């Protein structure tokens, strides 16, 4: 995992205005590939990194260019699902996660069960449409999902 995260951080550092600190912030916010950065709204990215929207737009444009140039490289950097690892299952498998909630989570970088497990309720509730109670239920549901699959 360290090798994969190191590769991801290195790729992020190749983008305009993204240094070591910004790379780590992006990784901690759930971004796992250049492709994901290429698809994010610049306004949202500006909030995440605490920068101007124009700089965020340049980062997104740089990610778009890198993902085009790299072809499958961006996809290869995504964490590969491990067979038999329930933490790698998509979030829509969780109890209480319908189509709309799954889409909201995925748009905000929470694509697999592990992403929910590693998030705080505060971070999840920052997503528009997900309150603190819903965030706590999501985390609890993820824990129960993992426990249920370990049988």
C-alpha positions in Angstrom: 0.0 0.0 0.0 2.9 2.4 0.8 4.3 1.9 -2.6 1.0 2.5 -4.3 0.3 5.6 -2.2 3.9 6.9 -2.9 3.3 6.5 -6.7 0.0 8.3 -6.4 1.5 11.2 -4.4 4.4 11.4 -6.9 1.9 11.7 -9.8 -0.1 14.4 -8.0 3.1 16.4 -7.5 3.6 16.5 -11.2 0.5 18.8 -11.5 0.7 22.6 -11.5 0.5 24.1 -8.0 0.6 20.7 -6.4 3.5 20.0 -4.1 4.1 17.4 -1.4 1.6 19.0 1.0 -1.2 19.4 -1.5 -0.6 15.8 -2.8 -1.0 14.5 0.7 -4.2 16.6 1.2 -5.6 15.2 -2.1 -4.7 11.6 -1.1 -6.3 12.1 2.4 -9.4 13.5 0.8 -9.9 10.2 -1.1 -8.3 11.0 -4.5 -6.5 7.9 -5.8 -5.7 8.7 -9.4 -5.1 11.5 -11.9 -8.3 10.4 -13.6 -10.3 11.2 -10.5 -8.7 14.7 -10.3 -9.5 15.2 -14.0 -13.2 14.6 -13.2 -13.5 16.8 -10.1 -15.2 20.2 -10.1 -12.5 23.0 -9.9 -14.6 24.8 -7.3 -14.7 21.8 -5.1 -11.0 21.2 -5.5 -10.3 24.9 -4.6 -12.2 24.3 -1.3 -10.3 21.1 -0.6 -6.9 22.7 -1.2 -7.7 26.2 0.0 -6.7 27.8 -3.2 -8.2 30.1 -5.9 -10.6 28.6 -8.3 -8.4 29.6 -11.2 -5.5 27.5 -9.9 -7.8 24.6 -9.2 -9.0 24.8 -12.8 -5.4 24.6 -13.9 -4.8 21.5 -11.7 -7.9 19.8 -13.2 -6.8 20.7 -16.7 -3.3 19.3 -16.0 -4.9 16.1 -14.7 -7.0 15.9 -17.9 -3.8 16.3 -20.0 -1.9 13.7 -17.9 -4.7 11.2 -18.1 -4.9 11.6 -21.8 -1.1 11.2 -22.2 -0.8 8.4 -19.8 -3.6 6.3 -21.2 -4.0 3.5 -18.7 -1.5 4.9 -16.2 -4.2 6.7 -14.2 -6.3 3.6 -14.0 -3.3 1.5 -13.0 -2.7 3.8 -10.0 -6.2 3.2 -8.5 -6.1 0.8 -5.6 -6.8 -2.6 -7.1 -9.6 -4.5 -5.5 -8.4 -7.4 -3.5 -10.4 -10.6 -4.1 -12.1 -11.5 -0.9 -11.4 -8.1 0.8 -14.9 -6.6 1.7 -13.2 -3.2 2.3 -12.7 -3.0 -1.5 -16.4 -3.5 -2.3 -18.2 -0.5 -3.7 -20.1 1.7 -1.3 -23.5 0.9 -2.8 -23.3 -2.5 -1.1 -23.7 -0.9 2.3 -27.0 -1.0 4.1 -28.7 2.4 3.9 -26.9 3.4 0.8 -29.2 3.9 -2.1 -28.5 5.1 -5.6 -28.5 8.8 -4.8 -26.3 8.4 -1.6 -23.9 6.1 -3.5 -23.6 8.7 -6.3 -23.0 11.5 -3.7 -20.3 9.5 -1.9 -18.6 8.5 -5.2 -18.6 12.1 -6.5 -16.8 13.1 -3.3 -14.1 10.4 -3.4 -15.8 7.7 -1.3 -15.8 4.9 -3.8 -15.2 1.8 -1.7 -16.2 0.6 1.8 -12.6 1.3 3.1 -13.1 5.0 2.2 -16.0 5.1 4.5 -14.2 3.2 7.3 -11.3 5.6 7.1 -13.4 8.8 7.1 -14.7 10.7 10.1 -18.3 11.5 10.6 -17.4 15.2 10.3 -15.7 14.6 6.9 -18.7 12.6 5.6 -21.2 15.2 6.9 -19.4 17.9 5.0 -20.9 16.4 1.8 -24.0 18.3 0.9 -27.0 16.0 1.5 -25.3 14.0 4.2 -25.9 15.1 7.8 -24.0 14.0 10.9 -26.5 11.3 11.8 -26.4 9.9 8.2 -22.6 10.0 8.3 -22.5 8.1 11.6 -24.9 5.5 10.2 -22.7 5.1 7.1 -19.6 4.4 9.2 -21.5 2.0 11.4 -22.9 0.3 8.3 -19.4 -0.1 6.9 -18.1 -1.6 10.1 -21.0 -4.1 10.2 -20.5 -4.9 6.5 -16.8 -5.8 7.2 -17.6 -7.8 10.3 -20.4 -9.7 8.4 -18.1 -10.6 5.5 -15.2 -11.9 7.7 -17.2 -15.0 8.7 
